[in-house]
Amino acid sequence: MTKAEIASTLDCRGLLCPIPIIKLSKAVKGVEVGAVIEMLATDPGSVPDMEAFEKQTGHRVLDRTEANGVFRFLVQRAK
């Protein structure tokens, strides 16, 4: 993964689908194009949700990792 400067971190641990995606959609609007948001989630459903989010919005998921039940996504605003 390339080193990306994280503009903000969105902590969605403990929240269930679709709340993390709704929060991410709002957060993306608050950063500049090209900026990266780190999202943390514990809902396994966030993985397919993020794939759908990427396809539907065009924003890029630069990285996805999982450790100790926490999923970490780096999302770059596309437009």
MMTF fields as JSON, N, C-alpha, C and O atoms, coordinates in Angstrom:
{
  "mmtfVersion": "1.0.0",
  "mmtfProducer": "UNKNOWN",
  "numBonds": 315,
  "numAtoms": 316,
  "numGroups": 79,
  "numChains": 1,
  "numModels": 1,
  "chainsPerModel": [1],
  "groupsPerChain": [79],
  "chainIdList": ["A"],
  "bondAtomList": [4, 2, 8, 6, 12, 10, 16, 14, 20, 18, 24, 22, 28, 26, 32, 30, 36, 34, 40, 38, 44, 42, 48, 46, 52, 50, 56, 54, 60, 58, 64, 62, 68, 66, 72, 70, 76, 74, 80, 78, 84, 82, 88, 86, 92, 90, 96, 94, 100, 98, 104, 102, 108, 106, 112, 110, 116, 114, 120, 118, 124, 122, 128, 126, 132, 130, 136, 134, 140, 138, 144, 142, 148, 146, 152, 150, 156, 154, 160, 158, 164, 162, 168, 166, 172, 170, 176, 174, 180, 178, 184, 182, 188, 186, 192, 190, 196, 194, 200, 198, 204, 202, 208, 206, 212, 210, 216, 214, 220, 218, 224, 222, 228, 226, 232, 230, 236, 234, 240, 238, 244, 242, 248, 246, 252, 250, 256, 254, 260, 258, 264, 262, 268, 266, 272, 270, 276, 274, 280, 278, 284, 282, 288, 286, 292, 290, 296, 294, 300, 298, 304, 302, 308, 306, 312, 310],
  "bondOrderList": [1, 1, 1, 1, 1, 1, 1, 1, 1, 1, 1, 1, 1, 1, 1, 1, 1, 1, 1, 1, 1, 1, 1, 1, 1, 1, 1, 1, 1, 1, 1, 1, 1, 1, 1, 1, 1, 1, 1, 1, 1, 1, 1, 1, 1, 1, 1, 1, 1, 1, 1, 1, 1, 1, 1, 1, 1, 1, 1, 1, 1, 1, 1, 1, 1, 1, 1, 1, 1, 1, 1, 1, 1, 1, 1, 1, 1, 1],
  "groupList": [{"groupName": "MET", "atomNameList": ["N", "CA", "C", "O"], "elementList": ["N", "C", "C", "O"], "formalChargeList": [0, 0, 0, 0], "bondAtomList": [1, 0, 2, 1, 3, 2], "bondOrderList": [1, 1, 2], "singleLetterCode": "M", "chemCompType": "L-PEPTIDE LINKING"}, {"groupName": "THR", "atomNameList": ["N", "CA", "C", "O"], "elementList": ["N", "C", "C", "O"], "formalChargeList": [0, 0, 0, 0], "bondAtomList": [1, 0, 2, 1, 3, 2], "bondOrderList": [1, 1, 2], "singleLetterCode": "T", "chemCompType": "L-PEPTIDE LINKING"}, {"groupName": "LYS", "atomNameList": ["N", "CA", "C", "O"], "elementList": ["N", "C", "C", "O"], "formalChargeList": [0, 0, 0, 0], "bondAtomList": [1, 0, 2, 1, 3, 2], "bondOrderList": [1, 1, 2], "singleLetterCode": "K", "chemCompType": "L-PEPTIDE LINKING"}, {"groupName": "ALA", "atomNameList": ["N", "CA", "C", "O"], "elementList": ["N", "C", "C", "O"], "formalChargeList": [0, 0, 0, 0], "bondAtomList": [1, 0, 2, 1, 3, 2], "bondOrderList": [1, 1, 2], "singleLetterCode": "A", "chemCompType": "L-PEPTIDE LINKING"}, {"groupName": "GLU", "atomNameList": ["N", "CA", "C", "O"], "elementList": ["N", "C", "C", "O"], "formalChargeList": [0, 0, 0, 0], "bondAtomList": [1, 0, 2, 1, 3, 2], "bondOrderList": [1, 1, 2], "singleLetterCode": "E", "chemCompType": "L-PEPTIDE LINKING"}, {"groupName": "ILE", "atomNameList": ["N", "CA", "C", "O"], "elementList": ["N", "C", "C", "O"], "formalChargeList": [0, 0, 0, 0], "bondAtomList": [1, 0, 2, 1, 3, 2], "bondOrderList": [1, 1, 2], "singleLetterCode": "I", "chemCompType": "L-PEPTIDE LINKING"}, {"groupName": "SER", "atomNameList": ["N", "CA", "C", "O"], "elementList": ["N", "C", "C", "O"], "formalChargeList": [0, 0, 0, 0], "bondAtomList": [1, 0, 2, 1, 3, 2], "bondOrderList": [1, 1, 2], "singleLetterCode": "S", "chemCompType": "L-PEPTIDE LINKING"}, {"groupName": "LEU", "atomNameList": ["N", "CA", "C", "O"], "elementList": ["N", "C", "C", "O"], "formalChargeList": [0, 0, 0, 0], "bondAtomList": [1, 0, 2, 1, 3, 2], "bondOrderList": [1, 1, 2], "singleLetterCode": "L", "chemCompType": "L-PEPTIDE LINKING"}, {"groupName": "ASP", "atomNameList": ["N", "CA", "C", "O"], "elementList": ["N", "C", "C", "O"], "formalChargeList": [0, 0, 0, 0], "bondAtomList": [1, 0, 2, 1, 3, 2], "bondOrderList": [1, 1, 2], "singleLetterCode": "D", "chemCompType": "L-PEPTIDE LINKING"}, {"groupName": "CYS", "atomNameList": ["N", "CA", "C", "O"], "elementList": ["N", "C", "C", "O"], "formalChargeList": [0, 0, 0, 0], "bondAtomList": [1, 0, 2, 1, 3, 2], "bondOrderList": [1, 1, 2], "singleLetterCode": "C", "chemCompType": "L-PEPTIDE LINKING"}, {"groupName": "ARG", "atomNameList": ["N", "CA", "C", "O"], "elementList": ["N", "C", "C", "O"], "formalChargeList": [0, 0, 0, 0], "bondAtomList": [1, 0, 2, 1, 3, 2], "bondOrderList": [1, 1, 2], "singleLetterCode": "R", "chemCompType": "L-PEPTIDE LINKING"}, {"groupName": "GLY", "atomNameList": ["N", "CA", "C", "O"], "elementList": ["N", "C", "C", "O"], "formalChargeList": [0, 0, 0, 0], "bondAtomList": [1, 0, 2, 1, 3, 2], "bondOrderList": [1, 1, 2], "singleLetterCode": "G", "chemCompType": "PEPTIDE LINKING"}, {"groupName": "PRO", "atomNameList": ["N", "CA", "C", "O"], "elementList": ["N", "C", "C", "O"], "formalChargeList": [0, 0, 0, 0], "bondAtomList": [1, 0, 2, 1, 3, 2], "bondOrderList": [1, 1, 2], "singleLetterCode": "P", "chemCompType": "L-PEPTIDE LINKING"}, {"groupName": "VAL", "atomNameList": ["N", "CA", "C", "O"], "elementList": ["N", "C", "C", "O"], "formalChargeList": [0, 0, 0, 0], "bondAtomList": [1, 0, 2, 1, 3, 2], "bondOrderList": [1, 1, 2], "singleLetterCode": "V", "chemCompType": "L-PEPTIDE LINKING"}, {"groupName": "PHE", "atomNameList": ["N", "CA", "C", "O"], "elementList": ["N", "C", "C", "O"], "formalChargeList": [0, 0, 0, 0], "bondAtomList": [1, 0, 2, 1, 3, 2], "bondOrderList": [1, 1, 2], "singleLetterCode": "F", "chemCompType": "L-PEPTIDE LINKING"}, {"groupName": "GLN", "atomNameList": ["N", "CA", "C", "O"], "elementList": ["N", "C", "C", "O"], "formalChargeList": [0, 0, 0, 0], "bondAtomList": [1, 0, 2, 1, 3, 2], "bondOrderList": [1, 1, 2], "singleLetterCode": "Q", "chemCompType": "L-PEPTIDE LINKING"}, {"groupName": "HIS", "atomNameList": ["N", "CA", "C", "O"], "elementList": ["N", "C", "C", "O"], "formalChargeList": [0, 0, 0, 0], "bondAtomList": [1, 0, 2, 1, 3, 2], "bondOrderList": [1, 1, 2], "singleLetterCode": "H", "chemCompType": "L-PEPTIDE LINKING"}, {"groupName": "ASN", "atomNameList": ["N", "CA", "C", "O"], "elementList": ["N", "C", "C", "O"], "formalChargeList": [0, 0, 0, 0], "bondAtomList": [1, 0, 2, 1, 3, 2], "bondOrderList": [1, 1, 2], "singleLetterCode": "N", "chemCompType": "L-PEPTIDE LINKING"}],
  "groupTypeList": [0, 1, 2, 3, 4, 5, 3, 6, 1, 7, 8, 9, 10, 11, 7, 7, 9, 12, 5, 12, 5, 5, 2, 7, 6, 2, 3, 13, 2, 11, 13, 4, 13, 11, 3, 13, 5, 4, 0, 7, 3, 1, 8, 12, 11, 6, 13, 12, 8, 0, 4, 3, 14, 4, 2, 15, 1, 11, 16, 10, 13, 7, 8, 10, 1, 4, 3, 17, 11, 13, 14, 10, 14, 7, 13, 15, 10, 3, 2],
  "groupIdList": [1, 2, 3, 4, 5, 6, 7, 8, 9, 10, 11, 12, 13, 14, 15, 16, 17, 18, 19, 20, 21, 22, 23, 24, 25, 26, 27, 28, 29, 30, 31, 32, 33, 34, 35, 36, 37, 38, 39, 40, 41, 42, 43, 44, 45, 46, 47, 48, 49, 50, 51, 52, 53, 54, 55, 56, 57, 58, 59, 60, 61, 62, 63, 64, 65, 66, 67, 68, 69, 70, 71, 72, 73, 74, 75, 76, 77, 78, 79],
  "secStructList": [7, 7, 7, 7, 7, 3, 3, 3, 3, 3, 3, 3, 6, 6, 7, 7, 6, 6, 2, 2, 2, 2, 2, 2, 2, 2, 2, 2, 2, 6, 1, 7, 6, 6, 7, 3, 3, 3, 3, 3, 3, 7, 7, 6, 6, 2, 2, 2, 2, 2, 2, 2, 2, 2, 2, 2, 2, 7, 7, 3, 3, 3, 3, 3, 3, 3, 3, 6, 6, 3, 3, 3, 3, 3, 3, 3, 7, 7, 7],
  "xCoordList": [0.835, 0.0, 0.869, 1.917, 0.435, 1.164, 0.845, -0.234, 1.783, 1.561, 0.581, 0.843, -0.525, -1.532, -1.711, -1.788, -1.775, -2.03, -3.521, -4.355, -3.848, -5.246, -5.824, -5.341, -6.876, -7.521, -8.354, -8.387, -9.032, -9.835, -10.064, -9.948, -10.39, -10.689, -12.139, -12.604, -12.837, -14.242, -14.337, -14.1, -14.681, -14.759, -16.187, -17.067, -16.403, -17.734, -17.768, -18.635, -16.827, -16.801, -18.065, -18.468, -18.687, -19.901, -21.181, -22.277, -21.055, -22.239, -22.507, -21.581, -23.784, -24.157, -24.609, -25.024, -24.517, -24.943, -26.369, -27.207, -26.665, -25.852, -25.217, -24.719, -25.23, -24.769, -23.332, -23.099, -22.353, -20.995, -20.931, -20.215, -21.674, -21.654, -22.327, -21.863, -23.406, -24.093, -23.15, -23.049, -22.458, -21.502, -20.35, -19.897, -19.88, -18.788, -19.238, -18.491, -20.452, -20.973, -20.979, -20.636, -21.368, -21.383, -19.963, -19.678, -19.075, -17.697, -16.95, -16.15, -17.202, -16.521, -16.825, -15.958, -18.047, -18.444, -17.7, -17.636, -17.141, -16.457, -14.961, -14.284, -14.431, -12.998, -12.8, -13.711, -11.6, -11.296, -11.142, -10.857, -11.333, -11.105, -9.655, -8.729, -9.478, -8.142, -7.782, -6.829, -8.539, -8.259, -8.646, -9.489, -8.013, -8.229, -8.868, -8.428, -9.905, -10.579, -10.299, -10.415, -9.93, -9.75, -11.057, -11.55, -11.619, -12.831, -12.553, -11.997, -12.945, -12.799, -14.187, -15.099, -14.358, -15.665, -15.478, -14.448, -16.478, -16.43, -17.464, -17.438, -18.371, -19.401, -18.802, -18.361, -18.776, -18.247, -18.978, -18.419, -20.217, -20.981, -20.4, -20.765, -19.487, -18.887, -17.998, -17.772, -17.493, -16.622, -17.398, -16.99, -18.508, -19.268, -19.901, -20.059, -20.263, -20.834, -19.828, -20.198, -18.563, -17.536, -17.293, -17.03, -17.378, -17.219, -18.342, -18.103, -19.563, -20.706, -20.576, -20.88, -20.125, -19.934, -18.947, -19.175, -17.857, -16.827, -17.398, -17.154, -18.154, -18.733, -19.777, -19.834, -20.594, -21.689, -21.242, -21.829, -20.205, -19.819, -18.587, -18.405, -17.737, -16.495, -15.353, -14.21, -15.65, -14.577, -13.767, -14.327, -12.453, -11.577, -11.256, -10.915, -11.373, -10.9, -9.437, -9.133, -8.533, -7.099, -6.527, -5.584, -7.11, -6.568, -7.659, -8.521, -7.606, -8.544, -7.779, -7.155, -7.824, -7.16, -8.108, -9.111, -7.77, -8.577, -7.631, -6.731, -7.841, -7.039, -7.904, -8.538, -7.922, -8.668, -10.133, -10.71, -10.729, -12.14, -12.462, -13.631, -11.428, -11.651, -11.204, -10.058, -12.127, -11.829, -11.407, -12.046, -10.321, -9.811, -9.804, -9.206, -10.474, -10.55, -9.948, -10.16, -9.194, -8.723, -9.452, -9.299, -10.241, -11.102, -10.69, -10.584, -10.458, -10.046, -11.212, -11.854, -11.476, -12.564, -12.181, -11.087, -13.103, -12.833, -13.34, -12.721, -14.448, -15.026, -15.731, -16.278],
  "yCoordList": [-1.191, 0.0, 1.24, 1.277, 2.238, 3.499, 4.261, 4.115, 5.064, 5.89, 6.992, 7.796, 7.032, 8.056, 8.881, 8.342, 10.183, 11.047, 10.973, 11.218, 10.634, 10.458, 11.798, 12.418, 12.23, 13.517, 13.416, 14.351, 12.276, 12.084, 10.602, 9.782, 10.276, 8.897, 8.826, 9.635, 7.854, 7.644, 6.348, 5.267, 6.451, 5.272, 4.742, 5.309, 3.66, 3.053, 1.701, 0.871, 1.485, 0.223, 0.106, 1.052, -1.081, -1.329, -0.967, -1.263, -0.333, 0.045, -1.011, -1.594, -1.246, -2.249, -1.602, -0.443, -2.383, -1.972, -1.415, -2.004, -0.323, 0.437, 1.693, 2.55, 1.808, 3.041, 3.432, 4.604, 2.503, 2.926, 3.552, 4.532, 2.993, 3.524, 4.894, 5.79, 5.055, 6.36, 7.408, 8.515, 7.058, 7.998, 8.306, 9.447, 7.292, 7.501, 8.416, 9.301, 8.209, 9.059, 10.526, 11.401, 10.793, 12.17, 12.699, 13.848, 11.861, 12.281, 12.605, 13.541, 11.841, 12.053, 13.457, 14.107, 13.911, 15.241, 16.359, 17.488, 16.044, 17.053, 17.155, 17.954, 16.349, 16.414, 16.771, 16.632, 17.233, 17.623, 16.404, 15.305, 16.608, 15.542, 15.071, 15.88, 13.762, 13.188, 12.889, 12.156, 13.451, 13.224, 11.792, 11.17, 11.285, 9.912, 9.896, 10.595, 9.089, 8.886, 7.464, 6.512, 7.339, 6.024, 5.682, 6.467, 4.516, 4.079, 2.784, 1.844, 2.741, 1.54, 0.975, 1.717, -0.327, -0.961, -2.363, -2.999, -2.836, -4.196, -5.108, -6.318, -4.553, -5.345, -6.027, -5.337, -7.374, -8.065, -7.676, -7.79, -7.219, -6.764, -5.522, -5.163, -4.859, -3.646, -3.969, -3.104, -5.197, -5.565, -5.542, -4.834, -6.296, -6.197, -4.819, -4.354, -4.166, -2.811, -1.854, -1.022, -1.967, -1.076, -1.352, -0.429, -2.614, -2.952, -2.31, -1.769, -2.372, -1.759, -0.244, 0.405, 0.327, 1.779, 2.264, 3.279, 1.528, 1.894, 1.874, 2.794, 0.829, 0.714, 1.8, 2.364, 2.09, 3.037, 4.492, 5.323, 4.807, 6.213, 6.604, 7.778, 5.63, 5.937, 6.287, 6.413, 6.449, 6.693, 5.399, 4.304, 5.531, 4.352, 3.842, 4.614, 2.529, 1.889, 1.547, 0.612, 2.321, 2.152, 0.956, 0.315, 0.662, -0.421, -0.955, -0.211, -2.273, -2.897, -3.922, -4.822, -3.79, -4.751, -5.137, -4.467, -6.235, -6.683, -7.198, -7.988, -6.745, -7.218, -7.215, -6.211, -8.333, -8.458, -8.063, -7.448, -8.422, -8.146, -6.725, -6.355, -5.928, -4.55, -4.436, -4.727, -4.011, -3.793, -2.345, -1.432, -2.144, -0.788, -0.553, -1.314, 0.509, 0.876, 2.254, 3.151, 2.423, 3.745, 4.09, 3.412, 5.144, 5.531, 6.893, 7.849, 6.976, 8.242, 8.845, 8.184, 10.128, 10.824, 11.019, 11.485, 10.653, 10.702, 11.971, 12.459, 12.52, 13.678, 14.58, 15.609],
  "zCoordList": [0.0, 0.0, 0.0, 0.645, -0.716, -0.714, 0.559, 1.133, 0.986, 2.167, 1.81, 0.916, 2.493, 2.239, 3.506, 4.61, 3.33, 4.473, 4.778, 3.906, 6.017, 6.4, 6.848, 7.796, 6.139, 6.44, 7.711, 8.511, 7.9, 9.104, 9.345, 8.435, 10.591, 10.962, 11.401, 12.205, 10.866, 11.171, 11.972, 11.433, 13.247, 14.114, 14.123, 14.77, 13.404, 13.317, 14.024, 13.748, 14.932, 15.672, 16.514, 17.191, 16.459, 17.222, 16.482, 16.96, 15.325, 14.544, 13.48, 12.916, 13.215, 12.227, 10.928, 10.896, 9.86, 8.528, 8.606, 9.288, 7.944, 6.993, 7.607, 6.876, 8.933, 9.58, 9.198, 8.902, 9.19, 8.797, 7.405, 7.199, 6.451, 5.082, 5.034, 4.329, 5.774, 5.828, 6.402, 5.873, 7.486, 8.1, 7.142, 7.059, 6.423, 5.469, 4.335, 3.917, 3.836, 2.754, 3.163, 2.367, 4.406, 4.907, 5.087, 4.75, 5.618, 5.89, 4.602, 4.57, 3.539, 2.263, 1.73, 1.144, 1.935, 1.451, 2.184, 1.698, 3.351, 4.155, 3.917, 4.564, 2.989, 2.69, 1.223, 0.406, 0.903, -0.475, -1.374, -0.9, -2.677, -3.657, -3.525, -3.468, -3.476, -3.318, -1.875, -1.611, -0.933, 0.49, 0.866, 0.219, 1.926, 2.359, 3.746, 4.659, 3.88, 5.166, 5.625, 4.854, 6.884, 7.492, 8.199, 9.01, 7.897, 8.581, 9.308, 8.741, 10.572, 11.395, 11.648, 12.012, 11.46, 11.664, 12.226, 12.004, 12.953, 13.494, 12.847, 13.071, 12.051, 11.385, 10.153, 9.234, 10.11, 8.931, 7.649, 6.558, 7.775, 6.62, 5.983, 4.863, 6.696, 6.138, 4.938, 4.091, 4.855, 3.731, 2.405, 1.484, 2.281, 1.025, 0.839, -0.29, 1.944, 1.848, 1.217, 0.387, 1.605, 1.057, -0.421, -1.192, -0.816, -2.232, -3.044, -4.124, -2.522, -3.21, -3.211, -4.211, -2.091, -1.975, -3.039, -3.697, -3.193, -4.17, -5.595, -6.375, -5.929, -7.273, -7.529, -8.622, -6.532, -6.714, -6.71, -7.403, -5.932, -5.774, -6.578, -6.9, -6.907, -7.603, -6.667, -7.106, -5.36, -4.395, -4.278, -4.34, -4.108, -4.125, -2.732, -1.835, -2.563, -1.34, -1.611, -2.351, -0.999, -1.25, -0.507, -0.97, 0.655, 1.473, 2.381, 2.847, 2.629, 3.554, 4.36, 3.799, 5.667, 6.532, 7.659, 7.906, 8.339, 9.466, 10.535, 10.252, 11.766, 12.888, 14.145, 14.471, 14.838, 16.091, 15.948, 16.845, 14.814, 14.604, 14.175, 14.07, 13.928, 13.471, 12.013, 11.671, 11.179, 9.758, 9.583, 10.105, 8.841, 8.595, 7.095, 6.334, 6.684, 5.273, 5.083, 5.899, 4.002, 3.609, 2.32, 1.304, 2.374, 1.252, 0.746, 1.514, -0.557, -1.183, -1.942, -2.759, -1.653, -2.344, -3.82, -4.138, -4.699, -6.138, -6.794, -7.74, -6.32, -6.992, -6.02, -6.417]
}
